[in-house]
Amino acid sequence: MPLELTGLKEECGVFGVWGHPQASRITYYALHSLQHRGQEGTGIVVTDGKSMQGKKGEGLVTDIFTVQSMAELKGCAAIGHVRYSLGGADGYENVQPLLFRSSGGSLALCHNGNVLNGSELRRQLEEQGSIFQTSSDSEVLAHLIRRSRLTSAREQVRFALSLLQGAYAFLLLTEKELIAALDPKGLRPLSLGRLGDAWVVASETCAFDIIGAQYERDVLPGELIIINEQGIHSETLTPDPSRTLCAMEYVYFSRPDSNLGGINVHTARKELGRQLARECPVEADVVTGVPDSSLSAAIGYAEELRIPYELGLIKSRYIGRTFIEPSPSLREQGVKLKLSAVRGVVEGRRVALVDDSFVRGTTGRRITRLLREAGAKEVHVLISSPPIKYPCYYGIDTLSTAELLAANYSVQEITEIIGADSLHFLSVEGMGKVLGSELCLACYTGDYPTPVPQSEVEEDGRW
């Protein structure tokens, strides 16, 4: 996330298709459905089996791709990407997919996640003569592949991925094959589907729905999938894979119509709201949620306590997600522009306000003020996830523990800071009851599923 919302910046989405005569158009529509995962830049690379070409730019999918540009992207296979930058890696050159050309053939790749040892690998490669064109850690993989000196693309990719640490969902495209790879912990989501005779891969299953594809299965932790004219081949990259999918995918990042690990996201969020009601019931006249990702949890909370659910906040459809806005100075203004309180719903009433997560408190403070200005008698804030207390090193940009409110203040102190009558969080145990044990909960517990290089952590908690 941007600098002042240190806790929820993931955001990238990947999509790939192999064996479809309108591969670029299919990718275009799929990226539309993944736009919520990143709004800073987007790109598509396509191959006709002999050559590769691409188009990318900073902006939304509809900003970058025109009818003319789509007509020029001809081929039967493609990969696409929507992004939100991490660690200042913005600029056109960092927009993916990255496309590399050489005498041995072209390679395009796109990535969701964060390579923990990317800086160290980059330093070693530069000492060996590599020249990087971007500041993205995704480019490291391309250099490792080309320097492997192995014969087949499969062997090259296996070798390169074996050197990476952290979280990654990679898609790679050559003239001859599409390759998908997921890290051994399965921290980032990735699914496999079919569209007629074509294969498709996407960060979320909602991308399959928009193009009419059928979901086949999730890509497994530590799995390498190779798709070419001979069919589909799968192999395991690590001897001991185990899934620890990022819990924030259920809480915030994924679209409610997507399925993760066989669980519908809307259903999961609604049940998180129900569990929150069991743990933290409050006396209220009306329940409302913060649009849009909190609405499912708010409905669940209201149903469990049999309190009326009402639309107490209205979101402007012309303002994007607050944390995706890249400029910190504009982000505060974005909060003011994006939401309005419905006076007829909240005036004179005790309001239970359900939100999905709590990071820095900027949004919570503003919304509480909005409700009070609209006449709410009481405002009780309920969060359908545990308090975020620890940085994330796997692709969510929690820049500093010092900026995480729950890491530095008690619940009572935070309640006073945001101006609420009460504040309640879902417990870690409650989240486990709803979503199961195959989750990464590091931002809540500090228990990281992989070793974190000390170079990633500075004394003041920044990374």
N, C-alpha and C positions, 0 to 999 in steps of 0.2 A: 504494500500500500504506500501511499504517498507519505511524506515525512511526518505528518502529524497524526496519522491513523496507524500507528505502528502495530500491526497485528494481523491484518487481513489482506495483504497484497499478495495475491497469488499471481494471478490471472494470466493464463495463456490457454489456448485451445488448439488442438491439432486435428486434422482430418486427412485421410488418404483413400484413394480409390484405384483399383486395378481391374482392367478389362472392360471398360465402358466407353462406347464411341463418343459420348459427350462428357468426358471426365472433368473438364474445366467447369462446365455448367453445373454438374452435380456438386463439385467442390464449392462453388459459389453459393449455392443454396444451403449447403451444410454449414458453411462459415457464418451465414446469417443466423442460424440457430445457436451457434456458439459465440455470438457477438458479446454476450454478457461476461465472457471469460477474459475479454481484453478489448479495449477500444482505442488504443494508441496507434496501432498499425496492423496491416494485414497483407497477405501475399499468397500467390498460387504459382506453382511450377508444374508444368505438364510435359509429358514425353509422348512421341509417336512411335517409339521403339528405335528411332535412328538418331534423333537429336532432342534437346531439351530447351525449353524457353520458359520465362516467367515474367510476372509483373507483381510489383509490391509498392507500398507507399504508406505514409503516415496518415491515419484517419480510419473511418469506418469502412465496412465492406462496400456499402453503397457509394461512398466517396471515391473509392479507388477504382472500382471495376465498372466500365461502361459497356454498352452493347458492342461497340467496336473492339474494345480490348478483349472482351470475351471471345469474339469471333476469331481473333488472332491466336488464341491459346488452343491449338488443335492437338488432340492426342487421345490415347485410350487409357492413360494413367496419369494421376496427379496427386500432389499433396498441397495442403493449405494450412494457414496459421493465422490466428488472431492473437495479439499480444498486449501485455502491460509490462513495462520495463521494470527490471530489478536493479538496484544498486546504481542508478544513474546511467544505465545502458540504453539511453534513448538515441534518437537520430535515425535517419533513413537507412544507414548502413547496417543497423542492428535489426531491422525489420526482417522477419523470416517468411518463407523458407530462404535459407542461404543457398546459393547456387555456385558451385565450383566446377571449372572446366580444366581438363588436362588431356594430354595425348592418349591416356588410357581410358578416357570416357568421362562423362560428367557425373556429378553427384550433387543432389539437393537434400537438405535436411531441415527439420523443424523439431522443436523441443518444448516440452512443458516440464518445469522443475528447476532444480538448482544443483550444479555439480560442486560439491564441497571442496574438492581438491583442484578445481578448475584453475585457480591462480597459480598454484604450484606447477601444474602440468604446462600451463602457458609459459611460465618462466623457463622450464626445462626445454620446451620446444623452441623458444626464441634463442636460447643458448646454442641449440643445434642448427640454427639457421632459418627457422620458420618465420615468416612475416605474416602477421595477422591483419585482416582487413576490418575487423569489428572488435568491440569490447565485450561481446557476448561469449559466455562460456560454452555455448553450443558449437562455436567454431573449433574448439579444441578437439572435438570428436573427429571432424573432417581431417585435421592434420594427423591425428593418431592413426586414422584409417590409411591415409596415403603413405605414412612412414612405416607401416607394418611389414612391407615387403612380402606379404603373403599373396598367394595366387588368386583365390576366389574371394568374392565380395563377402561371403558368409564368414570365412576365416578372418578377414580383415576387420569386420565389424565385431566379431567375438573378441578378438584381441583388444581392440580399442575400448570396448565396453568394460572389459575386465580391469581396466586401469582407472575407471571412474568410481567416485564415491559420492553418495548422496541420493537425491531423488530425480528420476528422469522417466519421461515417456517420449521416446524418440520415434520419428518417422523419417526414413531415408528412401530416396528414389534415384534409381539409375535408369538408363535406357532399357535395361533388361529385367528389372525387378523392383518390387516395393518391399521394404523391410520395416517391421515394427519391433520395438524393444521396450521392455518395462523393467525398472530397477528391481533388485531382489526382495525389497520390502513392499513393493506395490504401493508406494506412497501416493502416486498420482493415478487418476483413473484412466482407463483405456479399454475400449470394447471393440469386438469384431462382429461384422455383420455381412449379409449377402443382399445384393441388389440384382436379381435375375442371375446371370452367370458371373457377375462382377463381385469382387470382394471389397469391403469398405472397413475402415478403421477410424475410430473417433474418440475424442475425450469424453463425450457424453452420448447416451443413446438418443437424446432428443434430436441429434443430427441425423439419425437413421429415419426418424419419423417424418421429417420434412421432405426427404427424398424418396420415401416409400421403401426403404430397405428393411430387412428382417434381422433383428438381433440374434446372433448366434451364441456368443458367450463373452465373458470378460477375458481380456488378456491376463495371463497369470503372472504373478510376481516372478521376476527373473526369467521371463520367457522371451525368446527371439522367434519371430514369425517372418518367413520369407515367402513372398507370393510372386510367381512368374508364370510363364506359359506352360510350365509343367504342372502347375497347381499350387498348393499351399503346403509349406513345410514348417514344422514347429520343433524347437529344441529348447532345453533349459540351460541358462547361462551359469547358474550357481548350484552347488550340490544341496544347499539347505535354504530354499526360498520360504518366506512366510509373509503373509499379507498384514500390513499395518496401514491401511488406507487413511488418509488425512480426515479427521473427524469434521473439519470445517467444510468439506465437500457436502456433507449432509446438512450442516447447520446453515451455510451461507452461499457457497460458491456455485453449486450445481443448480440447474433449472428444476422446478418442481415436477416437471413431466419426465425427467430422466430417471433411470434405474441404476443404482450402484450396488454391486454385490448382491443382486437379486432383490433389493429393497427399493421401492418407489420413494423418491425424495420427498414428495408432498406427504405421503403417509408417514414417513420417518419424522418429519418436522411436526406433524400433527400429534404424533405419539410423544415426542419430546415435550410438547405443550401440555399434554395430559399428565405426564410424569411430573412436570413442574408444578401443576395444580395439586397433585398428591403431596408433594414435598412442601410447597409454599402457598397454601390457600390464603387469600386476602378477602376482606369484606369490601365488595365493590358493587356499583350499580350497573356498570357496563364494562365490557372488555373490548379493547381495540388493539390492533397491531400496527407496526411500522412497515409501510409498504416498501418492497413487495415480499422480500424473502421471509419476513416474520409473520405473515398473515396465516400461514398454515398452523404454526405453533399457537397463535392467538385463538384460532378456531378450536383447536384441541383443548386449550386451557378453559375456554368458555364452556365447552360441552361437558368437560369433566366436573366443573363446579356449578353447572346449570345457571350461569349468568349470561344475560343477553350479549351476543357479539354484535358490534356495530362498526360501521365505517367511520371512525372518529378522526382519521387523517386522510387527506387526499394528496396524491402525488402528481406533480406535473409530469406529463409524458414527454416533455421536451428537455428534461434535465436528466443526465445519466447518473449512474451510481456515484455517490459522494466520494468514495475512496478511490474510484477509478479516475477522477479528475486529476490530472498530473500536476497542477500548480497549487501549492499550499495556500497561497494568497486567495485563489479563487475558490478553494474548497469550502471555506467558511461561508462565503457568499452563496455557494451552491446549496448548502444546507438550508439557508434562508429562502432560497427560491423554490426548492423542490417539494416542500411539504406545506400544507395548510390544514389547520384544525377545523372541524365541522362543529360550529357553535351549537347548532340544534341538537347534536348528539351528546356533547360533553358538558354543556352549561348546567351548573348546579348539581352535578353528579360526581360520585366517587369513581374514578377511572382506573382500571387495571390496564396498564400499558405494557404490552408484550413486545420485546425485541429479541433478535436471535443471538446477538453477541455484543460484547462490551469491550472496547479497546481503550481509547483515550478520553472518551466522555464528551467530546465536542457535540456530537449529534444528540446524545441523551439530554444534555443540558439545554440545548435549543428546543427540543421537542417538549420537554417538561414545561418550559416557558410558554411555548405556543398553546399548550392545553390550558395552562393557568390563565393566559390572556383571553382565551375563549370561554372562561367562566367555570372551568373544572374546580370542584370543591376540594377534591383530593386527587393526587396522582401517585399511584403505586407502580413502580417499574419492576418488571419481571423479565429475567434473561433466560432463554431456553437453552443455555449452554453454561458450562462452568466459567469462572473468571479467568481471563487470559493473563498469566503472570510471567511467562517465559518467552524468549525470542524463538522464532522458527528459523531453521537453517535449510529448509527443504523446498523453498520456492514461494513462501509467504513472507513478505518483507516487513517483519517486525524489527525495526532498526535499532531500538534501544530499550532495555528494561526500564530505564528511567522514564520513558514515555508511556509505559503501560500502567494505567491508573491502579489496577487491582494489585500490582506488584509493589506499590508504594503506600497505599492507603487502606484502612479497614473499610468494611462495608458501610459502617455508620458514617465514616468520614466522606466516602464517595456519595452517600445519600445526600449529605449536606452540600457537597460540591455541585451536584446536578440539580439540587432544589426539589427533590422528590420527598414524599411523605414516608416512603419505605422503598427498599431495594432488595431484590431476592435473585439468587442464581440457582440454576440447576446443579445438582451435585455430580461429581465425576462418576460416582456409583450409579446414579440415576441414568446418566447418559449410557453407561455400559449395559444397563438393563434393557434399554430401548434398541441400541445399535449393535450390541454384541461386543466381543473382545478383540476382534481383528481391526483395531483402530490405532492410529497415531494420536496420542493425547499429550504430546510433549509440551504444547503451548499452555496446557493447563497444569501439568504435573512436573515438568522438567525432566521427565524420563524419556530420553531420546532413543529411538530404535536403532540408530547406527552411531558409531563413534564420530564425534565432531572434532575436526582438526583444530588445535589450539590457535592456529593462525586466523581462524574465522572469528575468534572472540577477542575483543579488546578489553582492557581493564575496566572501562566504563560501561561494558555490556553491549557495545555496538559491534556490528559484524559487517 
